[in-house]
Amino acid sequence: MNTPARESVKAEIAACLQQLRADLELPPLEEVTAATPLLGSGSDLDSMALVHFVADLEERLRTAFGKDWILADERALSRSRSPFRTVGDLAAFIEESASE
């Protein structure tokens, strides 16, 4: 499989994030950028919301790109900087893992 373009991955992340926010009855984000926080400071998502987001995103990526991703694996969780901190961090992690 070819590595999906980072902008395509970011678009999938943004759509998934906006859908989650709608499902949780949180206000939509005006703009989702690479710097948009998913976890930690600046994010209004709790840990359970992040779990739902990751599961939904794995399904969305499989549908969009025809590859199964497991985003919350040992490789992701053992990093010194979490790939779930921002949209950009997660997009880079997905892009990196696509070639594996």
C-alpha positions as CSV (number, residue, x, y, z in Angstrom):
1,M,0.0,0.0,0.0
2,N,1.2,3.5,-0.8
3,T,1.6,5.9,2.1
4,P,-1.5,8.2,2.3
5,A,-0.7,11.9,1.9
6,R,-0.5,13.7,5.3
7,E,-3.2,16.2,4.2
8,S,-5.6,13.3,3.5
9,V,-4.8,11.8,6.8
10,K,-5.3,15.1,8.6
11,A,-8.7,15.5,6.8
12,E,-9.8,12.1,8.1
13,I,-8.7,13.0,11.6
14,A,-10.5,16.4,11.4
15,A,-13.7,14.8,10.2
16,C,-13.6,12.2,12.9
17,L,-12.9,14.8,15.6
18,Q,-15.8,17.0,14.5
19,Q,-18.1,13.9,14.5
20,L,-17.0,13.0,18.0
21,R,-17.6,16.5,19.2
22,A,-21.1,16.4,17.7
23,D,-21.8,13.1,19.3
24,L,-20.7,14.4,22.7
25,E,-22.7,17.6,22.1
26,L,-19.5,19.7,22.3
27,P,-19.3,22.8,20.1
28,P,-17.6,22.2,16.8
29,L,-14.1,23.5,16.3
30,E,-14.0,26.5,13.9
31,E,-10.8,25.1,12.3
32,V,-8.9,21.9,12.8
33,T,-5.1,22.4,12.2
34,A,-2.0,20.4,12.9
35,A,-1.7,22.2,16.2
36,T,-5.3,21.3,17.4
37,P,-4.8,19.5,20.7
38,L,-6.4,16.0,21.1
39,L,-5.1,15.2,24.6
40,G,-3.8,17.3,27.5
41,S,-3.6,21.0,27.8
42,G,-6.0,22.8,25.5
43,S,-8.2,19.8,24.8
44,D,-11.7,19.4,26.2
45,L,-11.8,15.7,25.5
46,D,-11.5,13.2,28.4
47,S,-9.8,9.9,28.3
48,M,-13.0,8.0,27.4
49,A,-13.7,10.4,24.5
50,L,-10.2,9.8,23.3
51,V,-10.7,6.0,23.3
52,H,-13.9,6.5,21.2
53,F,-12.0,8.8,18.9
54,V,-9.2,6.3,18.3
55,A,-11.7,3.5,17.6
56,D,-13.7,5.6,15.2
57,L,-10.6,6.9,13.5
58,E,-9.2,3.3,13.0
59,E,-12.4,2.4,11.2
60,R,-12.4,5.7,9.1
61,L,-8.8,5.1,8.1
62,R,-9.5,1.5,7.1
63,T,-12.4,2.7,4.9
64,A,-10.5,5.6,3.4
65,F,-7.2,3.9,2.8
66,G,-7.8,0.2,2.8
67,K,-5.4,-0.6,5.6
68,D,-6.0,-1.7,9.2
69,W,-4.4,0.5,11.8
70,I,-4.1,-0.1,15.5
71,L,-3.3,3.3,16.7
72,A,-3.1,2.7,20.5
73,D,-0.4,0.0,20.4
74,E,2.8,-0.4,22.4
75,R,4.8,1.5,19.8
76,A,2.5,4.6,20.3
77,L,2.1,4.3,24.0
78,S,5.8,3.9,24.7
79,R,7.0,7.1,23.0
80,S,8.3,9.9,25.1
81,R,6.0,12.3,23.2
82,S,2.5,10.9,22.7
83,P,1.3,10.8,19.1
84,F,-2.1,11.8,20.5
85,R,-1.1,15.2,21.7
86,T,-2.1,17.1,18.5
87,V,-3.7,16.4,15.1
88,G,-0.3,16.9,13.5
89,D,1.4,14.5,15.8
90,L,-1.2,11.9,15.1
91,A,-1.1,12.4,11.3
92,A,2.7,12.0,11.4
93,F,2.4,8.8,13.4
94,I,-0.2,7.4,11.0
95,E,1.9,8.3,8.0
96,E,4.9,6.7,9.6
97,S,3.0,3.5,10.5
98,A,1.5,3.2,7.0
99,S,4.9,2.1,5.6
100,E,5.2,-0.7,8.1
